[in-house]
Amino acid sequence: MTAGYFDRSLTAYGQEGMPCAQCGTLIRREHFMNRSSLFCPRCQPVPLLRG
């Protein structure tokens, strides 16, 4: 499956369960609001909420 221009610019796109190209941590998928996002939990940690 190809992703068009996303395939060239987003390193996590379509890589769920594969190792991150920078650190080797497995790429994760998070679901929210009928959508999902792929990211490396080490290179792209979830931001802390300010309160």
HELIX and SHEET records of a PDB file:
HELIX    1   1 PHE A    6  SER A    9  1                                   4    
SHEET    1   A 2 ARG A  28  PHE A  32  0                                        
SHEET    2   A 2 ARG A  35  PHE A  39 -1                                        
END                                                                             
